[in-house]
């Protein structure tokens, strides 16, 4: 698949990570077709049923659609984020249709569903995957009256990849016995061990990243259309208007874990981390590529490296690609974003 080579001036993990922020990309007008997907109440009952907003991007070319890619954003992201839109455009240019999902709590669909998302939100992703399978058939019929549905593929950026891994590991959403939830999957810079990632964000060098993430998470939570509980309000706003949640772990302990029915934050980090299942399980997973940079400032590479070093039969369904550089979903090299090009090449092999 080629080796990633960073290019000037984006040298090092931080500059690779921040490239789109420091030099914004001029994207074309967002013409995604809005699709609303009904989702049930959260498992803990903290939020009732609602809807998720997805945006369908049809292929840029006039040729028949080659497949549908379900594309998920990461923590604090949305369908509008630069990295996600750039990847979607690359897939469109290659002949794919793309379904950009806004997870529960993310703008621009914040008003449609109460609550917030988590690393394991299979009760939300189940209906999304079912709707996506129906879209695969509709897109096939629209293109050339085919009786066989298009392949359904997945691409997850950061925490979005973690969510897709967890959904695939829970096989009850599979379209048929013995058939995986997705036909192919790529996870870019995705946390496999949530506790390790939380600790990494807390390191002094990542203070700016932590503050940016917390600001977005607190804002999304306070914008909940169902409101927040008095205890949540006190934690997020404090008596003097100052948020008392000082870390991602604090946020997950106060908001994510209880809302999703976990006993505490440690139970959440353990239960929603796919690493142990990836080492042990051989069922339900599609052919999967995990892409991880050694200089990622957010996600420690140890978990992915452990999978890459594993010489078990997992190699027939799981490939781990480690790069020396690339940062967190950066991979900006000569000729554009190497990471986006890699996603296109990997998913193209599953198109009949």
Phi and psi in degrees as GROMACS dihedral restraints (atoms count N, CA, C in turn):
[ dihedral_restraints ]
;  ai    aj    ak    al  type     phi  dphi    fc
    3     4     5     6     1    85.8    20    10
    4     5     6     7     1   155.5    20    10
    6     7     8     9     1  -104.4    20    10
    7     8     9    10     1   134.9    20    10
    9    10    11    12     1   -72.9    20    10
   10    11    12    13     1   134.7    20    10
   12    13    14    15     1  -125.0    20    10
   13    14    15    16     1   117.0    20    10
   15    16    17    18     1   -68.2    20    10
   16    17    18    19     1   158.7    20    10
   18    19    20    21     1  -128.2    20    10
   19    20    21    22     1   154.2    20    10
   21    22    23    24     1   -61.8    20    10
   22    23    24    25     1   144.6    20    10
   24    25    26    27     1   -91.7    20    10
   25    26    27    28     1    12.9    20    10
   27    28    29    30     1   -89.5    20    10
   28    29    30    31     1    71.1    20    10
   30    31    32    33     1  -104.5    20    10
   31    32    33    34     1   130.4    20    10
   33    34    35    36     1    96.6    20    10
   34    35    36    37     1   159.7    20    10
   36    37    38    39     1   -61.9    20    10
   37    38    39    40     1   -38.4    20    10
   39    40    41    42     1   -70.4    20    10
   40    41    42    43     1   -45.8    20    10
   42    43    44    45     1   -67.3    20    10
   43    44    45    46     1   -35.1    20    10
   45    46    47    48     1   -63.1    20    10
   46    47    48    49     1   -41.7    20    10
   48    49    50    51     1   -65.8    20    10
   49    50    51    52     1   -39.7    20    10
   51    52    53    54     1   -95.4    20    10
   52    53    54    55     1     3.2    20    10
   54    55    56    57     1   -53.9    20    10
   55    56    57    58     1   -46.8    20    10
   57    58    59    60     1   -69.1    20    10
   58    59    60    61     1   -24.7    20    10
   60    61    62    63     1   -77.9    20    10
   61    62    63    64     1   -41.0    20    10
   63    64    65    66     1   -76.8    20    10
   64    65    66    67     1   -30.4    20    10
   66    67    68    69     1  -133.4    20    10
   67    68    69    70     1    84.9    20    10
   69    70    71    72     1   -57.1    20    10
   70    71    72    73     1   146.1    20    10
   72    73    74    75     1   -91.6    20    10
   73    74    75    76     1   139.0    20    10
   75    76    77    78     1   -88.3    20    10
   76    77    78    79     1    96.6    20    10
   78    79    80    81     1   -85.7    20    10
   79    80    81    82     1   152.7    20    10
   81    82    83    84     1   -66.5    20    10
   82    83    84    85     1   166.8    20    10
   84    85    86    87     1   -55.2    20    10
   85    86    87    88     1   134.1    20    10
   87    88    89    90     1   -74.3    20    10
   88    89    90    91     1   109.4    20    10
   90    91    92    93     1  -110.5    20    10
   91    92    93    94     1    23.2    20    10
   93    94    95    96     1   -60.9    20    10
   94    95    96    97     1   138.4    20    10
   96    97    98    99     1   -81.9    20    10
   97    98    99   100     1   124.8    20    10
   99   100   101   102     1   -71.6    20    10
  100   101   102   103     1   131.0    20    10
  102   103   104   105     1  -129.8    20    10
  103   104   105   106     1   126.1    20    10
  105   106   107   108     1  -100.9    20    10
  106   107   108   109     1   131.5    20    10
  108   109   110   111     1  -121.9    20    10
  109   110   111   112     1   121.9    20    10
  111   112   113   114     1   -70.7    20    10
  112   113   114   115     1   135.1    20    10
  114   115   116   117     1  -128.8    20    10
  115   116   117   118     1   150.0    20    10
  117   118   119   120     1   -79.4    20    10
  118   119   120   121     1   179.4    20    10
  120   121   122   123     1   -63.7    20    10
  121   122   123   124     1   153.2    20    10
  123   124   125   126     1   -65.3    20    10
  124   125   126   127     1   150.6    20    10
  126   127   128   129     1   -54.4    20    10
  127   128   129   130     1   -34.0    20    10
  129   130   131   132     1   -79.9    20    10
  130   131   132   133     1   -10.8    20    10
  132   133   134   135     1    79.0    20    10
  133   134   135   136     1     7.8    20    10
  135   136   137   138     1   -66.4    20    10
  136   137   138   139     1   -24.7    20    10
  138   139   140   141     1  -144.8    20    10
  139   140   141   142     1   142.3    20    10
  141   142   143   144     1   -81.1    20    10
  142   143   144   145     1  -170.1    20    10
  144   145   146   147     1   -67.2    20    10
  145   146   147   148     1   160.1    20    10
  147   148   149   150     1  -168.6    20    10
  148   149   150   151     1  -152.3    20    10
  150   151   152   153     1  -138.0    20    10
  151   152   153   154     1   150.4    20    10
  153   154   155   156     1  -109.7    20    10
  154   155   156   157     1   143.2    20    10
  156   157   158   159     1   -96.9    20    10
  157   158   159   160     1   123.2    20    10
  159   160   161   162     1  -119.4    20    10
  160   161   162   163     1   151.4    20    10
  162   163   164   165     1  -118.8    20    10
  163   164   165   166     1   122.9    20    10
  165   166   167   168     1   -95.4    20    10
  166   167   168   169     1   119.2    20    10
  168   169   170   171     1  -104.3    20    10
  169   170   171   172     1   119.7    20    10
  171   172   173   174     1   -82.3    20    10
  172   173   174   175     1   158.7    20    10
  174   175   176   177     1   -58.1    20    10
  175   176   177   178     1   148.3    20    10
  177   178   179   180     1   -73.2    20    10
  178   179   180   181     1   -26.2    20    10
  180   181   182   183     1   -89.0    20    10
  181   182   183   184     1   162.9    20    10
  183   184   185   186     1   -84.9    20    10
  184   185   186   187     1    -3.6    20    10
  186   187   188   189     1   -71.7    20    10
  187   188   189   190     1   163.6    20    10
  189   190   191   192     1   -59.1    20    10
  190   191   192   193     1   147.8    20    10
  192   193   194   195     1   -65.2    20    10
  193   194   195   196     1   131.5    20    10
  195   196   197   198     1   -90.3    20    10
  196   197   198   199     1   -18.1    20    10
  198   199   200   201     1   174.2    20    10
  199   200   201   202     1   167.8    20    10
  201   202   203   204     1  -113.3    20    10
  202   203   204   205     1   129.2    20    10
  204   205   206   207     1  -110.1    20    10
  205   206   207   208     1   119.5    20    10
  207   208   209   210     1   -83.6    20    10
  208   209   210   211     1   117.7    20    10
  210   211   212   213     1  -114.6    20    10
  211   212   213   214     1   123.2    20    10
  213   214   215   216     1  -115.8    20    10
  214   215   216   217     1   137.0    20    10
  216   217   218   219     1   -82.7    20    10
  217   218   219   220     1   174.7    20    10
  219   220   221   222     1  -103.8    20    10
  220   221   222   223     1  -164.0    20    10
  222   223   224   225     1   -62.9    20    10
  223   224   225   226     1   126.4    20    10
  225   226   227   228     1    76.9    20    10
  226   227   228   229     1     6.9    20    10
  228   229   230   231     1   -98.4    20    10
  229   230   231   232     1  -170.0    20    10
  231   232   233   234     1  -169.0    20    10
  232   233   234   235     1  -179.4    20    10
  234   235   236   237     1   -66.6    20    10
  235   236   237   238     1   -11.5    20    10
  237   238   239   240     1   -95.8    20    10
  238   239   240   241     1   -10.7    20    10
  240   241   242   243     1   -63.1    20    10
  241   242   243   244     1   147.8    20    10
  243   244   245   246     1   -59.1    20    10
  244   245   246   247     1   -48.7    20    10
  246   247   248   249     1   -62.4    20    10
  247   248   249   250     1   -38.4    20    10
  249   250   251   252     1   -70.7    20    10
  250   251   252   253     1   -42.8    20    10
  252   253   254   255     1   -66.0    20    10
  253   254   255   256     1   -38.9    20    10
  255   256   257   258     1   -62.8    20    10
  256   257   258   259     1   -43.0    20    10
  258   259   260   261     1   -65.6    20    10
  259   260   261   262     1   -40.2    20    10
  261   262   263   264     1   -61.8    20    10
  262   263   264   265     1   -42.2    20    10
  264   265   266   267     1   -64.9    20    10
  265   266   267   268     1   -38.7    20    10
  267   268   269   270     1   -63.7    20    10
  268   269   270   271     1   -40.2    20    10
  270   271   272   273     1   -67.2    20    10
  271   272   273   274     1   -40.0    20    10
  273   274   275   276     1   -60.0    20    10
  274   275   276   277     1   -45.0    20    10
  276   277   278   279     1   -61.7    20    10
  277   278   279   280     1   -26.2    20    10
  279   280   281   282     1   -88.2    20    10
  280   281   282   283     1     1.9    20    10
  282   283   284   285     1    99.7    20    10
  283   284   285   286     1     6.7    20    10
  285   286   287   288     1   -90.6    20    10
  286   287   288   289     1   147.9    20    10
  288   289   290   291     1   -87.5    20    10
  289   290   291   292     1   147.1    20    10
  291   292   293   294     1  -128.8    20    10
  292   293   294   295     1   133.2    20    10
  294   295   296   297     1  -111.0    20    10
  295   296   297   298     1   102.8    20    10
  297   298   299   300     1   -87.5    20    10
  298   299   300   301     1   113.3    20    10
  300   301   302   303     1   -96.1    20    10
  301   302   303   304     1   134.2    20    10
  303   304   305   306     1   -94.4    20    10
  304   305   306   307     1   116.4    20    10
  306   307   308   309     1   -70.6    20    10
  307   308   309   310     1   165.8    20    10
  309   310   311   312     1   -56.1    20    10
  310   311   312   313     1   119.0    20    10
  312   313   314   315     1   101.7    20    10
  313   314   315   316     1   -11.8    20    10
  315   316   317   318     1   -90.4    20    10
  316   317   318   319     1   141.7    20    10
  318   319   320   321     1   -73.6    20    10
  319   320   321   322     1   150.2    20    10
  321   322   323   324     1   -90.4    20    10
  322   323   324   325     1    15.6    20    10
  324   325   326   327     1  -106.4    20    10
  325   326   327   328     1    19.1    20    10
  327   328   329   330     1   -54.9    20    10
  328   329   330   331     1   -37.5    20    10
  330   331   332   333     1   -76.2    20    10
  331   332   333   334     1    -9.0    20    10
  333   334   335   336     1   -87.7    20    10
  334   335   336   337     1   -20.6    20    10
  336   337   338   339     1  -148.8    20    10
  337   338   339   340     1   135.8    20    10
  339   340   341   342     1   -76.7    20    10
  340   341   342   343     1   164.2    20    10
  342   343   344   345     1    91.7    20    10
  343   344   345   346     1  -173.4    20    10
  345   346   347   348     1  -139.3    20    10
  346   347   348   349     1   166.1    20    10
  348   349   350   351     1   -90.4    20    10
  349   350   351   352     1   172.9    20    10
  351   352   353   354     1  -146.4    20    10
  352   353   354   355     1   169.9    20    10
  354   355   356   357     1   -64.5    20    10
  355   356   357   358     1   -26.4    20    10
  357   358   359   360     1  -122.7    20    10
  358   359   360   361     1   103.3    20    10
  360   361   362   363     1  -132.6    20    10
  361   362   363   364     1    53.8    20    10
  363   364   365   366     1   -62.5    20    10
  364   365   366   367     1   -28.9    20    10
  366   367   368   369     1   -66.8    20    10
  367   368   369   370     1   -26.7    20    10
  369   370   371   372     1   -83.2    20    10
  370   371   372   373     1   -40.7    20    10
  372   373   374   375     1   -74.8    20    10
  373   374   375   376     1   -24.1    20    10
  375   376   377   378     1   -56.1    20    10
  376   377   378   379     1   -55.4    20    10
  378   379   380   381     1   -62.0    20    10
  379   380   381   382     1   -32.5    20    10
  381   382   383   384     1   -64.8    20    10
  382   383   384   385     1   -44.6    20    10
  384   385   386   387     1   -65.3    20    10
  385   386   387   388     1   -38.7    20    10
  387   388   389   390     1   -63.8    20    10
  388   389   390   391     1   -43.2    20    10
  390   391   392   393     1   -65.1    20    10
  391   392   393   394     1   -38.3    20    10
  393   394   395   396     1   -64.5    20    10
  394   395   396   397     1   -38.4    20    10
  396   397   398   399     1   -62.5    20    10
  397   398   399   400     1   -39.5    20    10
  399   400   401   402     1   -65.4    20    10
  400   401   402   403     1   -38.0    20    10
  402   403   404   405     1   -63.3    20    10
  403   404   405   406     1   -34.6    20    10
  405   406   407   408     1   -59.8    20    10
  406   407   408   409     1   -41.2    20    10
  408   409   410   411     1   -70.3    20    10
  409   410   411   412     1   -42.2    20    10
  411   412   413   414     1   -62.4    20    10
  412   413   414   415     1   -42.9    20    10
  414   415   416   417     1   -66.7    20    10
  415   416   417   418     1   -35.8    20    10
  417   418   419   420     1   -65.0    20    10
  418   419   420   421     1   -44.1    20    10
  420   421   422   423     1   -66.2    20    10
  421   422   423   424     1   -39.0    20    10
  423   424   425   426     1   -64.5    20    10
  424   425   426   427     1   -33.5    20    10
  426   427   428   429     1   -80.5    20    10
  427   428   429   430     1   -51.0    20    10
  429   430   431   432     1  -152.7    20    10
  430   431   432   433     1    31.8    20    10
  432   433   434   435     1    54.0    20    10
  433   434   435   436     1    37.6    20    10
  435   436   437   438     1   -76.7    20    10
  436   437   438   439     1   148.6    20    10
  438   439   440   441     1   -87.8    20    10
  439   440   441   442     1   -21.4    20    10
  441   442   443   444     1   -94.5    20    10
  442   443   444   445     1   130.3    20    10
  444   445   446   447     1   -68.2    20    10
  445   446   447   448     1   155.3    20    10
  447   448   449   450     1   -69.4    20    10
  448   449   450   451     1   156.4    20    10
  450   451   452   453     1   -66.9    20    10
  451   452   453   454     1   144.0    20    10
  453   454   455   456     1  -104.7    20    10
  454   455   456   457     1   117.9    20    10
  456   457   458   459     1  -116.5    20    10
  457   458   459   460     1   164.3    20    10
  459   460   461   462     1  -132.5    20    10
  460   461   462   463     1   146.0    20    10
  462   463   464   465     1  -141.4    20    10
  463   464   465   466     1   124.4    20    10
  465   466   467   468     1  -123.5    20    10
  466   467   468   469     1   129.9    20    10
  468   469   470   471     1   -97.3    20    10
  469   470   471   472     1   126.1    20    10
  471   472   473   474     1    54.3    20    10
  472   473   474   475     1  -123.2    20    10
  474   475   476   477     1   -63.0    20    10
  475   476   477   478     1   -23.9    20    10
  477   478   479   480     1   -61.0    20    10
  478   479   480   481     1   -35.7    20    10
  480   481   482   483     1   -68.3    20    10
  481   482   483   484     1   -37.5    20    10
  483   484   485   486     1   -60.5    20    10
  484   485   486   487     1   -43.6    20    10
  486   487   488   489     1   -62.1    20    10
  487   488   489   490     1   -42.6    20    10
  489   490   491   492     1   -68.2    20    10
  490   491   492   493     1   -37.7    20    10
  492   493   494   495     1   -60.6    20    10
  493   494   495   496     1   -46.0    20    10
  495   496   497   498     1   -63.0    20    10
  496   497   498   499     1   -38.5    20    10
  498   499   500   501     1   -66.0    20    10
  499   500   501   502     1   -38.4    20    10
  501   502   503   504     1   -70.2    20    10
  502   503   504   505     1   -34.3    20    10
  504   505   506   507     1   -69.7    20    10
  505   506   507   508     1   -23.1    20    10
  507   508   509   510     1   -94.7    20    10
  508   509   510   511     1   100.3    20    10
  510   511   512   513     1   -79.3    20    10
  511   512   513   514     1    -2.8    20    10
  513   514   515   516     1   -66.6    20    10
  514   515   516   517     1   -15.9    20    10
  516   517   518   519     1   -91.6    20    10
  517   518   519   520     1     3.5    20    10
  519   520   521   522     1   -64.3    20    10
  520   521   522   523     1   144.6    20    10
  522   523   524   525     1   -68.7    20    10
  523   524   525   526     1   -23.8    20    10
  525   526   527   528     1  -158.9    20    10
  526   527   528   529     1   159.2    20    10
  528   529   530   531     1   -58.7    20    10
  529   530   531   532     1   131.4    20    10
  531   532   533   534     1    81.7    20    10
  532   533   534   535     1    -4.2    20    10
  534   535   536   537     1  -105.3    20    10
  535   536   537   538     1   132.1    20    10
  537   538   539   540     1   -70.1    20    10
  538   539   540   541     1   162.4    20    10
  540   541   542   543     1   -61.2    20    10
  541   542   543   544     1   -40.9    20    10
  543   544   545   546     1  -120.4    20    10
  544   545   546   547     1   160.3    20    10
  546   547   548   549     1   -92.5    20    10
  547   548   549   550     1   -10.2    20    10
  549   550   551   552     1  -175.9    20    10
  550   551   552   553     1   149.3    20    10
  552   553   554   555     1  -146.6    20    10
  553   554   555   556     1   139.2    20    10
  555   556   557   558     1  -125.2    20    10
  556   557   558   559     1   131.4    20    10
  558   559   560   561     1  -119.1    20    10
  559   560   561   562     1   120.9    20    10
  561   562   563   564     1  -109.6    20    10
  562   563   564   565     1   121.1    20    10
  564   565   566   567     1    55.1    20    10
  565   566   567   568     1    42.7    20    10
  567   568   569   570     1   -95.8    20    10
  568   569   570   571     1   131.4    20    10
  570   571   572   573     1   -64.0    20    10
  571   572   573   574     1   128.1    20    10
  573   574   575   576     1  -105.4    20    10
  574   575   576   577     1   -22.7    20    10
  576   577   578   579     1  -127.8    20    10
  577   578   579   580     1   100.5    20    10
  579   580   581   582     1   -65.0    20    10
  580   581   582   583     1   -37.3    20    10
  582   583   584   585     1   -63.0    20    10
  583   584   585   586     1   -41.6    20    10
  585   586   587   588     1   -66.2    20    10
  586   587   588   589     1   -38.0    20    10
  588   589   590   591     1   -68.5    20    10
  589   590   591   592     1   -41.1    20    10
  591   592   593   594     1   -60.9    20    10
  592   593   594   595     1   -43.3    20    10
  594   595   596   597     1   -65.4    20    10
  595   596   597   598     1   -36.5    20    10
  597   598   599   600     1   -64.7    20    10
  598   599   600   601     1   -41.7    20    10
  600   601   602   603     1   -64.6    20    10
  601   602   603   604     1   -26.2    20    10
  603   604   605   606     1   -79.9    20    10
  604   605   606   607     1    -7.9    20    10
  606   607   608   609     1   -65.6    20    10
  607   608   609   610     1   147.5    20    10
  609   610   611   612     1   -54.5    20    10
  610   611   612   613     1   -34.7    20    10
  612   613   614   615     1   -65.8    20    10
  613   614   615   616     1   -20.0    20    10
  615   616   617   618     1  -103.3    20    10
  616   617   618   619     1    19.2    20    10
  618   619   620   621     1   -57.3    20    10
  619   620   621   622     1   -42.8    20    10
  621   622   623   624     1   -64.8    20    10
  622   623   624   625     1   -43.7    20    10
  624   625   626   627     1   -60.7    20    10
  625   626   627   628     1   -45.3    20    10
  627   628   629   630     1   -60.0    20    10
  628   629   630   631     1   -46.3    20    10
  630   631   632   633     1   -62.4    20    10
  631   632   633   634     1   -40.0    20    10
  633   634   635   636     1   -63.2    20    10
  634   635   636   637     1   -46.5    20    10
  636   637   638   639     1   -63.8    20    10
  637   638   639   640     1   -46.6    20    10
  639   640   641   642     1   -61.9    20    10
  640   641   642   643     1   -40.9    20    10
  642   643   644   645     1   -59.3    20    10
  643   644   645   646     1   -44.3    20    10
  645   646   647   648     1   -68.3    20    10
  646   647   648   649     1   -42.2    20    10
  648   649   650   651     1   -65.8    20    10
  649   650   651   652     1   -42.4    20    10
  651   652   653   654     1   -65.7    20    10
  652   653   654   655     1   -41.3    20    10
  654   655   656   657     1   -63.5    20    10
  655   656   657   658     1   -43.9    20    10
  657   658   659   660     1   -61.5    20    10
  658   659   660   661     1   -40.1    20    10
  660   661   662   663     1   -68.9    20    10
  661   662   663   664     1   -43.7    20    10
  663   664   665   666     1   -67.7    20    10
  664   665   666   667     1   -21.1    20    10
  666   667   668   669     1   -86.0    20    10
  667   668   669   670     1     7.6    20    10
  669   670   671   672     1   -55.7    20    10
  670   671   672   673     1   125.2    20    10
  672   673   674   675     1   -63.4    20    10
  673   674   675   676     1   -21.0    20    10
  675   676   677   678     1   -92.2    20    10
  676   677   678   679     1     0.2    20    10
  678   679   680   681     1    80.6    20    10
  679   680   681   682     1  -178.1    20    10
  681   682   683   684     1  -122.4    20    10
  682   683   684   685     1   159.8    20    10
  684   685   686   687     1   -73.9    20    10
  685   686   687   688     1   160.8    20    10
  687   688   689   690     1   -56.1    20    10
  688   689   690   691     1   -38.8    20    10
  690   691   692   693     1   -67.9    20    10
  691   692   693   694     1   -39.9    20    10
  693   694   695   696     1   -64.4    20    10
  694   695   696   697     1   -41.7    20    10
  696   697   698   699     1   -58.9    20    10
  697   698   699   700     1   -43.5    20    10
  699   700   701   702     1   -65.5    20    10
  700   701   702   703     1   -40.0    20    10
  702   703   704   705     1   -69.1    20    10
  703   704   705   706     1   -41.9    20    10
  705   706   707   708     1   -81.3    20    10
  706   707   708   709     1   -26.3    20    10
  708   709   710   711     1  -115.8    20    10
  709   710   711   712     1   -30.0    20    10
  711   712   713   714     1    71.2    20    10
  712   713   714   715     1   169.5    20    10
  714   715   716   717     1   -72.0    20    10
  715   716   717   718     1   -24.9    20    10
  717   718   719   720     1  -108.9    20    10
  718   719   720   721     1    16.5    20    10
  720   721   722   723     1    82.7    20    10
  721   722   723   724     1     3.7    20    10
  723   724   725   726     1  -100.3    20    10
  724   725   726   727     1   125.5    20    10
  726   727   728   729     1   -63.9    20    10
  727   728   729   730     1   130.5    20    10
  729   730   731   732     1   -95.1    20    10
  730   731   732   733     1     1.1    20    10
  732   733   734   735     1   -84.0    20    10
  733   734   735   736     1   111.7    20    10
  735   736   737   738     1  -103.3    20    10
  736   737   738   739     1    -4.6    20    10
  738   739   740   741     1  -151.6    20    10
  739   740   741   742     1   164.8    20    10
  741   742   743   744     1   -62.2    20    10
  742   743   744   745     1   -38.1    20    10
  744   745   746   747     1   -61.9    20    10
  745   746   747   748     1   -42.2    20    10
  747   748   749   750     1   -59.6    20    10
  748   749   750   751     1   -43.2    20    10
  750   751   752   753     1   -63.3    20    10
  751   752   753   754     1   -45.7    20    10
  753   754   755   756     1   -64.9    20    10
  754   755   756   757     1   -35.1    20    10
  756   757   758   759     1   -68.4    20    10
  757   758   759   760     1   -38.0    20    10
  759   760   761   762     1   -85.1    20    10
  760   761   762   763     1   -33.0    20    10
  762   763   764   765     1  -117.7    20    10
  763   764   765   766     1   -62.0    20    10
  765   766   767   768     1   -64.5    20    10
  766   767   768   769     1   -53.1    20    10
  768   769   770   771     1   -59.9    20    10
  769   770   771   772     1   -52.9    20    10
  771   772   773   774     1   -66.1    20    10
  772   773   774   775     1   -36.7    20    10
  774   775   776   777     1   -65.0    20    10
  775   776   777   778     1   -29.5    20    10
  777   778   779   780     1  -101.7    20    10
  778   779   780   781     1    14.3    20    10
  780   781   782   783     1    82.3    20    10
  781   782   783   784     1    18.2    20    10
  783   784   785   786     1   -88.7    20    10
  784   785   786   787     1   149.5    20    10
  786   787   788   789     1   -61.8    20    10
  787   788   789   790     1   -43.7    20    10
  789   790   791   792     1  -159.6    20    10
  790   791   792   793     1  -177.1    20    10
  792   793   794   795     1   -67.9    20    10
  793   794   795   796     1   -33.5    20    10
  795   796   797   798     1   -66.6    20    10
  796   797   798   799     1   -38.1    20    10
  798   799   800   801     1   -65.8    20    10
  799   800   801   802     1   -36.9    20    10
  801   802   803   804     1   -64.9    20    10
  802   803   804   805     1   -49.6    20    10
  804   805   806   807     1   -60.7    20    10
  805   806   807   808     1   -38.6    20    10
  807   808   809   810     1   -72.1    20    10
  808   809   810   811     1   -47.4    20    10
  810   811   812   813     1   -71.9    20    10
  811   812   813   814     1   -28.1    20    10
  813   814   815   816     1  -100.7    20    10
  814   815   816   817     1     4.2    20    10
  816   817   818   819     1   -90.8    20    10
  817   818   819   820     1   122.6    20    10
  819   820   821   822     1   -82.1    20    10
  820   821   822   823     1    -1.1    20    10
  822   823   824   825     1   -58.3    20    10
  823   824   825   826     1   -50.4    20    10
  825   826   827   828     1   -61.3    20    10
  826   827   828   829     1   -40.9    20    10
  828   829   830   831     1   -66.8    20    10
  829   830   831   832     1   -34.5    20    10
  831   832   833   834     1   -67.1    20    10
  832   833   834   835     1   -34.9    20    10
  834   835   836   837     1   -71.0    20    10
  835   836   837   838     1   -32.0    20    10
  837   838   839   840     1  -101.3    20    10
  838   839   840   841     1   -33.4    20    10
  840   841   842   843     1   -90.9    20    10
  841   842   843   844     1   144.9    20    10
  843   844   845   846     1  -123.4    20    10
  844   845   846   847     1     9.1    20    10
  846   847   848   849     1  -113.5    20    10
  847   848   849   850     1   142.1    20    10
  849   850   851   852     1    86.1    20    10
  850   851   852   853     1   -14.6    20    10
  852   853   854   855     1   -89.9    20    10
  853   854   855   856     1   136.5    20    10
  855   856   857   858     1   -79.0    20    10
  856   857   858   859     1   173.7    20    10
  858   859   860   861     1   -55.2    20    10
  859   860   861   862     1   124.7    20    10
  861   862   863   864     1  -130.6    20    10
  862   863   864   865     1   136.9    20    10
  864   865   866   867     1  -115.8    20    10
  865   866   867   868     1   126.2    20    10
  867   868   869   870     1  -109.5    20    10
  868   869   870   871     1   123.4    20    10
  870   871   872   873     1  -111.1    20    10
  871   872   873   874     1   125.6    20    10
  873   874   875   876     1  -142.9    20    10
  874   875   876   877     1   129.6    20    10
  876   877   878   879     1   -92.0    20    10
  877   878   879   880     1   140.8    20    10
  879   880   881   882     1   -69.1    20    10
  880   881   882   883     1   -22.7    20    10
  882   883   884   885     1  -102.7    20    10
  883   884   885   886     1    22.3    20    10
  885   886   887   888     1   -63.9    20    10
  886   887   888   889     1   119.2    20    10
  888   889   890   891     1   -77.1    20    10
  889   890   891   892     1   -14.2    20    10
  891   892   893   894     1   -98.1    20    10
  892   893   894   895     1   -49.1    20    10
  894   895   896   897     1  -107.9    20    10
  895   896   897   898     1   113.1    20    10
  897   898   899   900     1   -59.7    20    10
  898   899   900   901     1   143.9    20    10
  900   901   902   903     1   -85.2    20    10
  901   902   903   904     1    -6.2    20    10
  903   904   905   906     1   -58.2    20    10
  904   905   906   907     1   -43.1    20    10
  906   907   908   909     1   -64.5    20    10
  907   908   909   910     1   -47.0    20    10
  909   910   911   912     1   -66.4    20    10
  910   911   912   913     1   -37.2    20    10
  912   913   914   915     1   -63.6    20    10
  913   914   915   916     1   -37.8    20    10
  915   916   917   918     1   -62.0    20    10
  916   917   918   919     1   -39.1    20    10
  918   919   920   921     1   -67.9    20    10
  919   920   921   922     1   -39.3    20    10
  921   922   923   924     1   -63.9    20    10
  922   923   924   925     1   -34.0    20    10
  924   925   926   927     1   -80.3    20    10
  925   926   927   928     1   -13.5    20    10
  927   928   929   930     1   -70.6    20    10
  928   929   930   931     1   125.9    20    10
  930   931   932   933     1  -104.8    20    10
  931   932   933   934     1    27.4    20    10
  933   934   935   936     1   -83.1    20    10
  934   935   936   937     1   178.8    20    10
  936   937   938   939     1   -63.0    20    10
  937   938   939   940     1    -3.8    20    10
  939   940   941   942     1   -60.7    20    10
  940   941   942   943     1   -18.6    20    10
  942   943   944   945     1   -63.0    20    10
  943   944   945   946     1   -18.6    20    10
  945   946   947   948     1   -80.8    20    10
  946   947   948   949     1   -12.3    20    10
  948   949   950   951     1  -126.5    20    10
  949   950   951   952     1   -11.5    20    10
  951   952   953   954     1  -130.0    20    10
  952   953   954   955     1   129.6    20    10
  954   955   956   957     1  -123.7    20    10
  955   956   957   958     1   133.2    20    10
  957   958   959   960     1  -115.7    20    10
  958   959   960   961     1   124.4    20    10
  960   961   962   963     1  -113.1    20    10
  961   962   963   964     1   112.9    20    10
  963   964   965   966     1  -100.3    20    10
  964   965   966   967     1   136.8    20    10
  966   967   968   969     1  -123.7    20    10
  967   968   969   970     1   149.2    20    10
  969   970   971   972     1   -67.5    20    10
  970   971   972   973     1   -33.6    20    10
  972   973   974   975     1  -131.2    20    10
  973   974   975   976     1   172.1    20    10
  975   976   977   978     1   136.8    20    10
  976   977   978   979     1   -19.6    20    10
  978   979   980   981     1    63.9    20    10
  979   980   981   982     1  -152.5    20    10
  981   982   983   984     1   -99.0    20    10
  982   983   984   985     1   105.9    20    10
  984   985   986   987     1    49.1    20    10
  985   986   987   988     1    44.0    20    10
  987   988   989   990     1   -98.2    20    10
  988   989   990   991     1   -86.7    20    10
  990   991   992   993     1    56.0    20    10
  991   992   993   994     1    42.5    20    10
  993   994   995   996     1   -87.6    20    10
  994   995   996   997     1   113.3    20    10
  996   997   998   999     1  -128.4    20    10
  997   998   999  1000     1  -167.2    20    10
  999  1000  1001  1002     1   -66.3    20    10
 1000  1001  1002  1003     1   134.6    20    10
 1002  1003  1004  1005     1    82.6    20    10
 1003  1004  1005  1006     1    12.8    20    10
 1005  1006  1007  1008     1   116.9    20    10
 1006  1007  1008  1009     1  -154.4    20    10
 1008  1009  1010  1011     1   -89.9    20    10
 1009  1010  1011  1012     1   109.7    20    10
 1011  1012  1013  1014     1   -61.1    20    10
 1012  1013  1014  1015     1   -35.6    20    10
 1014  1015  1016  1017     1   -62.3    20    10
 1015  1016  1017  1018     1   -43.0    20    10
 1017  1018  1019  1020     1   -65.1    20    10
 1018  1019  1020  1021     1   -41.2    20    10
 1020  1021  1022  1023     1   -63.4    20    10
 1021  1022  1023  1024     1   -37.1    20    10
 1023  1024  1025  1026     1   -65.2    20    10
 1024  1025  1026  1027     1   -43.7    20    10
 1026  1027  1028  1029     1   -58.8    20    10
 1027  1028  1029  1030     1   -44.2    20    10
 1029  1030  1031  1032     1   -60.9    20    10
 1030  1031  1032  1033     1   -46.4    20    10
 1032  1033  1034  1035     1   -64.9    20    10
 1033  1034  1035  1036     1   -42.6    20    10
 1035  1036  1037  1038     1   -64.8    20    10
 1036  1037  1038  1039     1   -47.1    20    10
 1038  1039  1040  1041     1   -72.6    20    10
 1039  1040  1041  1042     1   -25.2    20    10
 1041  1042  1043  1044     1   -64.6    20    10
 1042  1043  1044  1045     1   -24.5    20    10
 1044  1045  1046  1047     1   -72.0    20    10
 1045  1046  1047  1048     1   -12.9    20    10
 1047  1048  1049  1050     1   -99.8    20    10
 1048  1049  1050  1051     1    10.8    20    10
 1050  1051  1052  1053     1   -94.5    20    10
 1051  1052  1053  1054     1   124.0    20    10
